[in-house]
Amino acid sequence: MVMRGHREKSMIHELNRYIPTAAAFGGLCIGALSVLADFL
Protein backbone atom coordinates (compact mmCIF):
# COMPACT_ATOMS: atom_id res chain seq x y z
CA MET A 1 0.00 0.00 0.00
CA VAL A 2 1.46 3.34 -1.02
CA MET A 3 0.09 6.84 -0.59
CA ARG A 4 0.80 9.20 -3.45
CA GLY A 5 3.61 11.59 -2.63
CA HIS A 6 4.88 9.58 0.35
CA ARG A 7 7.63 7.05 0.74
CA GLU A 8 6.81 3.70 2.27
CA LYS A 9 8.63 4.53 5.52
CA SER A 10 6.77 7.81 5.97
CA MET A 11 3.47 6.06 5.23
CA ILE A 12 4.14 3.59 8.06
CA HIS A 13 4.87 6.51 10.37
CA GLU A 14 1.62 8.23 9.35
CA LEU A 15 -0.43 5.08 9.89
CA ASN A 16 1.18 4.43 13.28
CA ARG A 17 0.12 7.92 14.28
CA TYR A 18 -3.58 7.43 13.45
CA ILE A 19 -4.33 3.74 14.08
CA PRO A 20 -4.07 3.72 17.92
CA THR A 21 -6.31 6.78 18.17
CA ALA A 22 -8.88 5.30 15.80
CA ALA A 23 -8.82 1.95 17.63
CA ALA A 24 -9.30 3.60 21.02
CA PHE A 25 -12.14 5.76 19.71
CA GLY A 26 -13.84 2.72 18.17
CA GLY A 27 -13.53 0.79 21.42
CA LEU A 28 -14.95 3.72 23.34
CA CYS A 29 -17.92 3.96 20.98
CA ILE A 30 -18.65 0.22 21.22
CA GLY A 31 -18.36 0.35 25.01
CA ALA A 32 -20.74 3.30 25.22
CA LEU A 33 -23.18 1.55 22.89
CA SER A 34 -23.06 -1.58 25.09
CA VAL A 35 -23.75 0.42 28.24
CA LEU A 36 -26.58 2.30 26.57
CA ALA A 37 -28.13 -0.92 25.26
CA ASP A 38 -27.91 -2.44 28.74
CA PHE A 39 -30.02 0.38 30.15
CA LEU A 40 -32.73 0.02 27.51
LINRATA-V133167 format. One record per backbone hydrogen bond with DSSP energy under -1.0 kcal/mol. CO is the residue of the C=O (numbers start at 1). NH is the residue of the N-H. If there is no record, write none. Layout:
CO;NH, CO;NH
//
This chain:
3;6, 7;11, 8;12, 9;13, 10;14, 11;15, 12;16, 13;17, 14;18, 15;19, 18;22, 19;23, 20;24, 21;25, 22;26, 23;27, 24;28, 25;29, 26;30, 27;31, 28;32, 29;33, 30;34, 31;35, 32;36, 33;37, 34;38, 35;39
//
